[in-house]
Amino acid sequence: MKKNKNGFIHKLILQTIGHDKRQHYMIPVFTILLSLIFGAIVIALLGSNPFKAYYNLLQGSGLAPKASYAGHKGIITDFTSFLNALTPMLFAALAVLIALKAGLFNIGVSGQMLAAGFTATVLIGYSDLPAVMAKPLVVLIGFFIGALAGAMVGFLKHRFNINEVVSTIMFNYIFQYIVSFLINTFYVDPVSRQSKNVGASGRLTLVDVVIGDYKMDIPLGILLAAVGIAVTAFLLNKTILGFEIKAVGSSIRAAEYAGIRVGRTRVLAMMLSGGFAGLAGVTYYMGYFASIQPKVLVSTGYDAIAVALLGNSSPIGIIFSSFLITVISKGSTYMNSASGVQAEIASAITGIILLFSACGAYVKYKVSRWKQEQIEQARSRDSLRELEKSETGRAAK
């Protein structure tokens, strides 16, 4: 009975995600569903209604209406605020994705975000430049500083074979404490104990824009993020550099045999990765927020790892995975107030998603094993039928 039950489950899974052409998006969907089920179990064990809690996440993100709104607020203002939070997540996920394509693991996205955001804040955010000059300069400085930080990691990997995980973690600490020292020494706001707010001309979010009866925050970086996704897809799929990055990530020996300069490609990949992390930094610290909290690395850079893995390391896939992770993080505050579920549970659900998404390769392996077992069983049945026919023919004679 147990064998039949397992066989039915295997058959159901194979019919759902076993097709080779559908696996690249069905396996992430399968892991997400498992994660949400486990998250629902955790919420239920805490004594809350998981369906209501998940609906609260949608309400807090502007994807479902709330029971009531404050003055000049509505579902549209919640949604634009959600897009404001989504923008740095998209850039951070692109940073992780490009590194993964080269066979590298950029765990220093949060540190690179901080370095770029702080530099742009000091150079442009506190200046008197007009918006038409300040906003493009913020973008350029953010990309340059992030690319420089990423290039240092790539160089250390190429020149001294220092593992990029170790170097990025160390750089995270370096950026965190240097920026904290500079803020507390020169740029601290005595009231908030954070860095002084950047000026409106350099900020990448238009704040309290009046449209009709609403006051909303409009993120300018979301358009830049869409361009970044398109450029990354073109780079990886249509250019020589993209081919070299993927070749190095697939097999270093094969890439060397093909004449690809592995060290140069790794440095360029980490430079691009850091550049996108820098854009995530300026859209976060000079867009979604307007100041920097000392001694704190934002979780966006770490959540981006889950986003990239869930998106199957695809520029298009990370759009959907970024959307999901941002819904969970952005809606957690409203979930806490409406359902009484602690906001930390949203972080736990994100961690569960990361855990299950990391098992995607294992799921693919198991599906392949089950498919092979089915083929072998079918061959055995065919052989048995042939044997029975042969025995029947002999008996008739």
N, C-alpha and C positions, 0 to 999 in steps of 0.2 A: 504494500500500500504506500509506504514511504517512498519507494523507488518511483512508483507511478506519479506520486505527487511532485517529486523533484523533477521528473521528466516533463510534467505539464508546465512547471514554472520555467524550466529551461526553454521549452518550446515557445512559451509566451514571450520571454525575453528576446529570443532569437527573432521571432516575428516582428518585434517592436524595434529593436536596435541592431539586429544581426546583419542587415543589408549593408554591403561594403560602401555604397554610395551615400548612405544616410548616417553612417556611424560618426562622421566628423561633427554633426550637430545633434544627433540623437543621444549620444553618450553624455555630453554635457547637460542636456535636458534631463536625462535620467538621474544624473548625480545631483542636480538641483532639486528635483522632486524628493529624492531620498533625504537631502539636507533639510528641506522644509518639513518633511514628516518628522524627522528627529527633533527639529526645533519646536514643532507643535507638541511633541511628547514632553519636552522640557517645560514649555509654558503650561501645559495641562497639569504637570506634577506640581507646579507652583500655585495651582488653584485658580488659574484664569482660563478664559475661553480662547483657544488658539485661533479660531476663525475670526473672532472679534479683534484680537490682537493684530493679525495680519491685515485686516481691513483698516485698522488704525494706522498701520504703516502707509497704506495707500492714501489715506486722508491727510496724513502729515506731509506727504510729498506732493499734494495738489493733484492727485490722480483720482480722487473720490471726494465728494462734497462733505464738509463738516456740518454738524448740527447748527452751529452759529459762528459768526465771524466778528472780529473787532472792526472799528470804523475804518473805512477805506481799504479793507482787506476782503479777499474772496478766494475762490479756488484758483483763479488766474494768477493772483499774486503769490499763492503758495507754489504754483507750478513754475513761475519764473525764478523763485528762490531755489527750487529744486534744480533747475537748469544751471543756476549759478554754482551749486555744489557739484553738479555733474561735470562741469567743464574741467577743473583740475584733475578729476578722476580719469577722464578720457586721456589727457596728456600723460599722466603717470602710468596708465596701462600701456600706452604706446611705448613709453620708455622701457618698461619691463619686457614687452614683446620683442623689441628690436634686439635687446641683449640675449633673450632666449633663442632667437633665430640664429645667433652667432655661437650658440653653445655656452653662453655666459649667464650669470645670475646676478642681476643688479639689485641688491638688497639695500642700496644706498640712495634710493630715490628720494626718501624723506629728507636726508641731509643735503642732497643736491637742490631740492626745492627750497630749503631754508637758505642756502648760500645765495641762490639766484634772487629769491624774494627780498632778502636783506640788502643785497647790493643795489638792486633796482630801487628799493625804498629810499636808501641814503642818497643815491645819485639823482634820482628823478622825483621820487615821491615827496621830498621835502623842498623841491625847487619851485621857482615861479614860472616855469616854462608853460606856454599855452598848451591846451589839450591836444591840438593838432600835431604838435611836435612831441609832447610828453608820452602819449600812449604808444606810438610806434617805437620810441626809444626804450620804453619799458619792455616791450616784446623782444627787441633786439638784444638788450642787455641780459634779459632772463635766459634767452637761448644761448648766448655766448658764455655766460658764467656757468650754466649747467653743462654745456659741452666741454668747457675747460676742466670741470670737476670729473666728468666722465672720462675724458682723455687721460687724466692722471692715473685713473684706475686701469685703463687699457694699457698704458705704457708700463706700469708696474707688472702687469700680467705678462706682457711681451718681453720686457727686458730682464726681469728678475724671476719670472714664473711665480709671482705672489698670487695666491688664490684670491679671486675677485670678491668672494664672500667676506673673507677676512679684511681686505683693504677697504671695502665699502662700509663695513661696520665700524672700522677705526675712523674713517673719514666722517661718518655720522657723528661720532663723539667729538671730533675736532671741530666740525662746523657748529655743532650744538653749543659747545662751551665758549668758543671764540665769539660767536654772535651774541650769546648771553652776556658775556663780559662787556662787549661794545655797547649793547643796549642799556645795560645797567649803569654804565659809565657816562655815556654821551646822549642817549636818545630816549631815556625812560620817561614815561608819563607818571608824575608823582601820584596821581589818583588811581589809575587802572593798574599801575606797576607793569605795564606792557610798553612796547615802543609807541612813540607818538603816532597818531593817525596820519596817514598819507593824505595829500591834497586831492581834491576832486579831479584836477586836470590830469594827474597821473594814474588815477584808478581805472581799472579795466571793467568796472561795473558802474552803470549809471544808477544812482541811488535815489529812491523816492520820486521816480518819474510819474507825473500825474497823467493818467490816460482815463478819460471819462471820470468815473467816481472812485477810481482805484489809484493807490500809490504803490508802485512796484519797482523792484530792482531788476534791471535789464543787463544780463551778462554779455558783454561784447566778445568775450573770448570763445563763446560757443561756436561762432562762425569760424574762428581760427582753428578750433578743434576739429570741425568738419573738414576743413582744408587739410589739416595734419593727417587725418585718417586716410583721405584720398591720396595724398602725397606718399604716405607710407605704403599703401597698397600698390601704387605705381612703382615705387622704388624696389620693393621686394619681388615683384612679379614681372617687371618690364625692363629692368636695368641690369647692367653688368655687375655693378656693386651689390645689388640685391641678390643676384645669383651667387656671387662670391661669399656673401654673408651666410646664406643658407647652406652653401657647400661646406664652409668651415664648420658650421654648426652640426652638420650631418656626419662628417668624417674628416678629421684633420689630415690624415694620411692621404686620403683620396684627393683632398684639395691641394696638398703639396705636390702630389703626382701630376695634377692638372696644371701646375704652374702658378697657382694662386699664392700670393704672399700672405701667409696666415697672420703673422704679427701685425702687419699694416691693416688688414681687414678687421682684426679684433679691436685695434685702437679706434678705427673709424666707426665701428659698430657701437663701442662704448661712448664715443663722442656724440653720435646721434642720439643714443639712449639718454645721455646726460642733458643734451639739448632739449629734448622733450620734457625731461624732469624739471629743467629750468622754467619752461613754459608753464608747467603745472604749478611751480612755485609762485610765479608772478600772478597767475590767475587766482591763486589761493590767497596769498598775502596782500595782493593789491587789487583783488577783485572780490572774491567771496568775503574775505575779511579786509580790514584796512590797517591792521597792526600785527605785531609779532609778539607772542608770549615767550619770555626767556625760559631757557632750559627745557623746552618742550619740542619734541619732534611729532609732527602730525601723523595720524594713522593712515592717511591717504596713500603714502608710498608703500605701506605694507598691505593694505587692502587691494592695491593694484596688482599684487602678485596673484591673489585669488581671481581678480578680474581677467588677467591675461590667461591663466590656466583654464578658467571657465569658458573664455572666448576661443578656446582651442588654438591659441597663438595666431589668431586671424584678425586683421584690422577691422573687418566687418563684424566678426564675432564679439569683439570687445565692446561694440556699441550696446549690444543687448546685455552683456554681463555687467558693464558699467552701470547701466540703467538699474539692474536688479540690486547690486550692492549699494548704490546710492539711495535707492528707495528704502532699504533696510536701515542705513545709517541716518538718513535725513528724517525718516518717519519715526525714529525711536523715541524722540522727545514727546511727540504727541501720543504715542502708544503708552508711554509711562503715565501721562496725565489722564488719558481716557480709560485705560484698562488696568492701571496699577502695576503693569509689568515693568520691571526695572529696565532702564535704557541699556544697561550692560548686557542684557539678554540678546539685544540686537547684535552686539559685538560677538557674543557666543555663537549666534546663528551664522554670522560671517565666517567665524573660525571653523564651524562645522562644514560650511560650503567649501572652504579651502581644503579641509581634510578630505572630503569626498571627491573634489575635483582633482586632487593629487592622485587619487586612486583610478583616474580615468584610463591610464595605460593598463592597469590590472584588469579593469572591466573589459577592455578591448581584448586582452589576452584570454580571459575566461570565455568570452563569446566565441573567439576563434577556436578554443579547445572544444567547446560544445558543438560547434559546427562540424569540426573534424570527427567528433564522436558520432554525430548523426550520419555523416558520410560513411564511416566504417560500419555502423549498424545497418545502413541501407545495403552496403556491399555484402555483408554477412547474410542478410535476408535473401538477396538475389542469388547468392551462392547456394543457400539452403534450398531455394525453389528449384534451381537447376539440378541439384542432387536428387531431390524428390522426383522430379520429372524423369531423370535417368533411371532411378530405382523402379518407378512405375512402368517404364518402358521395358525394362529387363523382366519384371514380373509378368507382364503381358505376353512376352515371348515364351 
